[in-house]
Amino acid sequence: MPTRTLLILNDPPYGTERCYNGLRLANALAKADPDGKVSVFLMADAVLAAKAKQKTPDGYYNLERMLKRLIAAKGEVMLCGTCMDARGISEQELVEGPRRSTMDELAAATLAAEKILVF
């Protein structure tokens, strides 16, 4: 039976590796259970991970590419709208796929998930 997994990411995309490790796990889960549902909710500084046109040094991880890989694997990526507003991020600045969301939607995703992981 497919598993519903929700990952909640809070840390900034760069500077710590929590966002990176959360997305690594999300991608591994999507690969291991292609029929399952992997959802990621970005909040606080993690919303910056969904900005388009990230330029990282060669050999360094790039969260934009990791998000695109998750979306290609049918993963869902939601961003806290209040957190976006607080950081001045518009929907036009996002990579294609992630979408603005709400606390109500996070609450519904939390209730629907069988596994919840917080980074």
Backbone hydrogen bonds, N-H to C=O, Kabsch-Sander energy under -0.5 kcal/mol:
donor,donor_aa,acceptor,acceptor_aa,energy
5,T,3,T,-0.6
5,T,37,K,-3.0
6,L,115,K,-2.7
7,L,39,S,-2.7
8,I,117,L,-2.9
9,L,7,L,-0.6
9,L,41,F,-2.4
19,C,12,P,-0.5
21,N,17,E,-2.9
22,G,18,R,-2.4
23,L,19,C,-2.4
24,R,20,Y,-2.2
25,L,21,N,-2.3
26,A,22,G,-2.4
27,N,23,L,-2.4
28,A,24,R,-2.2
29,L,25,L,-2.8
30,A,26,A,-2.2
31,K,27,N,-1.9
32,A,28,A,-2.5
33,D,29,L,-2.2
36,G,33,D,-2.0
37,K,3,T,-2.8
38,V,36,G,-0.5
39,S,5,T,-2.9
39,S,37,K,-0.6
40,V,76,E,-2.9
41,F,7,L,-2.9
42,L,40,V,-0.6
42,L,78,M,-3.2
43,M,9,L,-2.6
43,M,41,F,-0.5
45,D,10,N,-0.7
46,A,10,N,-1.0
46,A,43,M,-1.9
47,V,44,A,-1.5
48,L,45,D,-1.5
49,A,46,A,-2.1
50,A,47,V,-1.5
51,K,48,L,-1.4
52,A,93,E,-3.1
56,T,54,Q,-0.6
60,Y,57,P,-2.1
66,M,62,N,-1.7
67,L,63,L,-2.5
68,K,64,E,-2.1
69,R,65,R,-2.1
70,L,66,M,-1.9
71,I,67,L,-2.5
72,A,68,K,-2.3
73,A,69,R,-1.2
74,K,71,I,-1.8
75,G,70,L,-2.7
76,E,38,V,-2.5
78,M,40,V,-3.1
79,L,99,R,-2.6
80,C,42,L,-2.6
81,G,101,S,-1.8
84,M,80,C,-2.1
85,D,81,G,-2.5
86,A,82,T,-2.3
87,R,83,C,-1.1
87,R,84,M,-0.6
88,G,85,D,-1.3
89,I,84,M,-2.6
90,S,88,G,-0.5
93,E,90,S,-1.4
94,L,91,E,-1.3
95,V,50,A,-2.8
99,R,77,V,-1.9
101,S,79,L,-3.0
106,L,102,T,-1.9
107,A,103,M,-2.7
108,A,104,D,-2.1
109,A,105,E,-2.5
110,T,106,L,-2.5
111,L,107,A,-2.2
112,A,108,A,-1.8
113,A,109,A,-1.5
114,E,4,R,-2.6
115,K,4,R,-1.8
117,L,6,L,-2.7
119,F,8,I,-3.2
